[in-house]
Amino acid sequence: MARSVFDAPQFKDEAAAFAYVEGKLWPHGPVCPHCGTVDNATAMKGATTRQGLYKCKSKECRKPFTVRMGTIFESSHLPLRLWLQVIHLMCASKKGISARQIQRMLDCSMKTAWFLAHRIREAMADGSVEPFGSAGTAVEADETFLGINPNARRVGTPIRNMNAILTIVDRASGRARSQVIDRVDAATVAPILQINVSRKARLMTDYGLHYFRHGWLFAQHGRVNHSAHEYVKADDASVHTNTVEGTFSVFKRGMRGVYQHCSRKHLHRYLSEFDFRYSNRAKLGVDDAARADTALRGVAGKRLTYRTVSERRAGAEERLVW
């Protein structure tokens, strides 16, 4: 019988889970989140001491801490081994895993499962602004639409009332970056391209005017006319946007088939999730375990907390804030 990945010690035992996370986040020894001292702490081993507790030995500090502090795990009552299980599942599921499924697996509340998944998406967010195509390679850019934009004026074609998403894919590295944009026009798209795409890159787009006006900024601007059913340039097979459209295919199948609904204010986190899995996929030599480890290394310095909306008197809603 094949051994399940969840037979690994870090998924079954809390002490092993702490040891695993500490090894990934503290490769050079415990790091005090209060004073920043590295490898100058004592492990607390009292009978009633909570798991993974250290005490800083710095004379100016002397404060207790665990590997959870300063990460998405902070202030969570969920065992660390269950966090690791959900991280692995989200990283291994090509189209995502719903909060309802996480709720059933962990036997927790829907709010816990939903908030847990959003924290992990925060860990998946890259945050890098290194330009794509710095070696003169091809970079594809295109936009897609999903859901309803609550700020739209409800005029014109239905697509104008939807949330616009701009995605850029670097063919050489296989990485993708996506973001929600307010408008699909040159004034909005051009600054994003100038930040995320090197001037040396060969930019590949469709015939959108918002690309045409600034395509000259790059080494080459290849365009395909989709309205004329042109998907690959006849005289240059490298000119196409099929790669970025492939990312849209997976993204929309996940959003419609797994998550089913997403409001605009949370859409950027779902984009981070799908970008992360695409940029760390099997074709690039990254398996499920390595992908989960990469996500785990991104948990530090990222927090999401609940805040009660004080304006509501009774039955106050709770919402996610930065």
N, C-alpha and C positions, 0 to 999 in steps of 0.2 A: 504494500500500500504506500502511495506517495505521501511524503511528509508535508504537512501544512506549514505555510510560512509562519503561522501564528503559534507554532510549537517552539519558536525561538524564546529564550528566557525573558527577554525584555517585554514580551507581550503577555507573559503569564505571572511574573513575580515583580512586586513593587520595588524591591531592593535592586533587582537586576535592571529594571526600567530606569531608576535613578542613575545607576552606574553607567548605563548606555548613553543617556542624555548628557551626563557629565563628561563622558569621553568625547562626545561630539562638540559640545559647547566650550569645554575647558581642556583643550589638548595639552596645555602647559600647567595644569593644576587649577584649583579653585580660584575664581575671580570674585572678589568682594564687590557687590554692586553699590555699596555705600562709599567706599574710598578708592576703589579700582586696584587694590593690591592683588598681585598674582602669586598664587602658591604660598600664601602665608596665613593659613587658617587651620584650625583644629576641628576634626570631625567629632561631633557630640554623639555619645553613645549611651546615654542614660536610658534606664528602663522605660521611662515615659517620654523620651525625646522623639519628636516626629521624624519621619524618614528623611534622610538626606540633609540634615541640619549641620551647618558649620558655624564656627565663631571666628571672626577675624582676630588675628594676633597683633595687628597694628595698634600701637599705644594710643593713637589719636582716634581710633574707631571702636574696636572691641564689640562690634555688633554682630548679631546672628544673621544668617542668610541661608538660602537653599538655591539650587540651580533654577528653580521656578521664577525667582525674582527677576524683574526686568524683562520677562518674556511673555508670550501669549498665555503661558500656563499660570501666571500669577493670579492669586485670589480665586483660583478654581478649586472646587471641592472634588472634582473628578479625579480618580486615581491616574497617575502618570502612565501606567501601562495601557489604560483605555485611550488616552490621548494618542499614544503611539499607534494603536490599532487603527484609529480613525484616520490619522495622517497617512498610514500605509494604504488604506482603502481608497481615500480620495486621490492619492497619487497613482494607484493602480487601475482606477476606473476611467477609461478613456473619455466617457461622456459624463462623468461625475456620479455622485451618489446623493440621493435626496435626504433631507433632514428627517423625513418620516422613516426612512430605512435605518438611519443612524439611531433614531429614537427606539425602534423595535429591537435593534441589536444590543443597545446599551441598557434598555429598560429604564430610560430616563424621560424627563418631560420634553415636550416639543420645543419649548423655549431653550432648554439646555442644548439640545441637538442642533438647533438652528444657529445659536450663538457660537457653539463649538466650531461649526463648519466655517462661519465667517472669520473667526480668529485664525483658522488654518489658512484660509484664502489670503489673509493679511501676511502670513509668513511666506506665502508663495510669491507675493509681489516682488518683482525684481528691483525696481527703482534705479536701474542703470540707465545712463544717458550716453553711453559710448556709441558713436555713430556707426550705423550699418554701412557696409560696402567700402570700408577704408582702403581695401586693397584693389579697388577698381572693379569689384564684382557686382553682379546684378542684385538689385533690391526692388521688390514689388510693393506697390501701394494700391489699396482699393478701399471702398467703403461699403458697408451693409447696413441694414435697418432692422430693428427688433423692438417689439412692444410699442406702447403709446407714450409719447412725451407729454407730460402734464402741462408743460409750458408752451406747447404749440398753440397756434392761433386757430386751428381747425379750419384752415382754408386750403384751397387747391387740391392736389391729388392726395390720396391717403398716405403715400409715402412721406409727405411733408409733415405729417403728424406723428411720425415714429421716431424712436431714438436712433440717432445716427452714430455709427461706430467706424472709426478709421483704424485700419490694421496695416502694419508694415512688416514685411518678411524679408529676411536676409537669406538668399539662397545658399551662400557659401557656408555660413555657420548653422543654418537651419533654425534660427531663432525668430520669434515673432513678438511684436509689441502692438497692443491695441489700446485705444482710449475712446471714451464717449466724447463726442463733439456737439456743439450747439447748432452749428450750421455747416452745410456742405458748400463752402465757397472758398475762393482763393485766400481771402483775409484770414480764415480759420485754419485751412489746411497747410498753406505755405510755411508759416512759422514752425509747425510741427515737423514738417519734412526737413527744414533747415537744421533743426536741433538733432533729429534722429537719423538723418541720412548724410553720409559724407559727400563732399563736393566731387570726390573722385569716383563715386558710384555710378553705375548704369541704372537709371531709374526706369522701371517698367510700370505703365499704367494703362488705363483705358482712355477714351477720348474726352473725358471730363474737362471742361474749361478751367476748373480750379487747379488742374495739374498742368495744362498747356501753358499757362501764363508764367509759370516758374520753372518749367522743365529745363530751360537753358542754363540754370544754375549748376546742373550736374554734367558729368563727363559725357553722358548720352541720355537721351530721353526716348525710349522706345514705346510706341503706343499701338494698341489694337482697337479696332472699331467693332465693338460688340453689336451695335445696332445694325451693322452690315453682316452679322454672323461671322465675323472674323475673330478667331480665338488664338491663333498662332500666326505670326507674320510669315507670309509665303517665302520671302527672300531671306529671312533670318529667324530660324526656329527658336532662338533664345528670347525673342520678344513675345512675351505672353504674361498673363496674370493668373495662370492656372494654379500656381502654388498657393497664393493668398486666398483664392476662392476655395481651395481645399480646406483651409483652416476655418472658413465660414461654414462649410458643410458640417464639420464635426461640432462646431460651436452651436449651430442652430439645432442640430439633432439633440444635443445635450440640454439646451435651454427649453426646447419644446417637449421632448420626450421624458426627461428626468426631472428637471426643475419646474417646468410648465409655466411659471410666472416669476417675474422679477421686476421690482420697481426701479425707476431710473436712479435713485439715490444709492442703490446697492449694486448696480450693474457693473461698475468698475472693478469690484472684487471678483465677480464671476469671470470677467475678462482676464484678470490676473491668474485665476485658476486654469483656464483653458490655455492661455499663453505659456504658463509654466509647464504644463504637461506636453505641449507641442514642442517647446524649446528643449525639453529633456526626454525625448521619446526614444523608443527602442532602435529606430533607424539610425540614431546618432550614437548608439552604443550605450545607452542608459537604460538599465533594467528597473523593475519596480522598486527593488530594495535601494538602489543608488538614488533613484528619484525621491524616495521618502527621506533618505539621509540629507539630500540637498534641501528639501523643504524644512527638515528639522534644524539645519544650520541657519535658517532664516527666521527662526522664532524670536531671537534676541532683539531687544530694543523696539519691539512692536507690541502695542497694547490696544485693545478695544475694550471700552467699559460701558456699562449701562448707566444712563442718566434719566431720572424721572422728569417728565415735562411738568414744571411747576405751575404752568398756566391752567392746567386741567385740575379741577377741584376734586371730583370723585372718580374713582376707577382710573387713575392716571395711567396713561400708556407709557411704555418704556421703549426707548429707541437707541440705536447704535450711534455713537459719536466718536470722533477721532480722539 
